[in-house]
């Protein structure tokens, strides 16, 4: 078992422009938390959506089956409920419905109390030219760092 679990969604910052960030709890069954503590989860293809009662769920989050589990093991790609304050949920739901924004998970971690938490963000999809600009900026920064390193030596 790993000490500190921090499962990241690296594609979220590349695919989306992040507007607001929130910290949410996750409702998990017994073997799901054990599997997450071993680092056997993935949130790269996942997204969040509201149901008809105004509850927020994370969809497509992959939590592998627990290796020592019995026939009571969980489903790997089940929808999992996210826990937020009422006013945060209402604000997010209003933004998603009116502006056409998306809620994406950024990283999944276990806090000091041993509870699984997830950072989510209200995001707007990037266009292709925005992605190209990000790649160009990243390459320029890498080249600049390389030049600085050579200059200092």
N, C-alpha and C positions, 0 to 999 in steps of 0.2 A: 504494500500500500504506500502511495506517495505521501509526502508531508503536506505540501500545499498544492492544491489543484487549481489550475487556471486554464480553462479551455477557451480558446479565442476563435472568433469568426474573422479571419483575415480578409475575406472578400467584402465584408460590409463596408469598410472605409473606402475600398476601391470602387464598388458599385453604387454607393449612395453618398449623398451629402447629408451629414448628421446635423440635426437641428437642436433637439432636446434629448437629454439623457435621464434615465430613471433607473432605480434599483428595485428589483422585484423578487419576491420569494416564489418558490415553485412547490406545488402540491405533488408529492411523489409517493409511490407505493413502497413497500418494504425492501424489495431487492433493487429498486432503481437507485437509491442513495448509496447502497453498497457498491454498485457498479460505477457510479460517478466518483466515489472515493478512490477507486482503482484507476481512474482516468479513462474509462471506457465510454466516452460520450463524444458526440460531434454536433455542432450547431451551424455548420457551414451552409447547409441548404435550407435552414429553418427560417420561419417568419412568424409573426403574431397576428391574430385576427380576433374580432369580437364575435360572440354568438348572439342569438336573439334576445337574451336576457341581460346583455351588457357586461358579460364576463370576458376577460381576456385569456386567450389560450395560445400556447406555442405549438406550432404545427411543424412536422418533419424533423423534430429533434431526435437524433439517433442516440439511444442509450442501450448499449449491448446487453444481452442477457447476462445475469450474474453466473459465473462459472460454477459456484457451489450451490446454486439454487435447485429446487426440485421442480415438480410439475406446477408449482405456484409462481413460477417466474413471470415477469411482466412482458408486455409486448414491446419490441424495440422502437417502433415508430408511433406510439400512441400520442394523442393530444394531451398536453399537460396544462393545468390551470395555473395562471400567474396571479400573485397576490399583490395588490396595490391599494392605496387609499381610494375612497369613493371619488373624491374631487379629481385625483389624478386620472382615474379611469374615465370619468366624464369628459375631462379635457382632451385626453387622447382620442376618445371615440368621436368627439366633435371635430377634431383636426383631421382625422382619417376620413370622415364622411364628407366634410365640406371641401377640404383642400386636395383630397386624393393622395395624401401622404401614406407612407408605409411604416410599420413598426418592425424593426429588425433587432435580433439579439446581437450583442457585441462580445460578451464573455460570460462564462459560467464558472463560478468559483464556490468554495466552501469557506464560510466565515469562521471566526474564532469560536463560536458556539457549536460548530459542527453542522450548521444548516446550509443547504444549497441555495445560493442566490444567483441571480442573473442580471446583468446590466443590459437594458434595452434602450433603443434610441428611436425617436421619431425622425424619419429620414425621407429625403426626396431623391428619386432616381437621377443618376447622372447621365448625360448624353455622351456620345462617343468622343466628341472633341474635348470634353472635360477629362475623360480618362487619359487621352493622349497628352494633355497638359500636365496631369499628375505624373505620368511616366517621364516626361521631359524634365520636370522639376526634380524628380528623384535622381535621374541620371546626372543632372547638373550639380546637385548637391554631392553626389558620390565623387564626381570628378574634382570638385573644389576641395573636398576633404583629402583626396589623394594628393593634390598639389600642395596643400598645406603640410601634409605629412612629409613629403619629399623636401619641402623648403626648410622645415625645422631640422632635418637631419643633415 
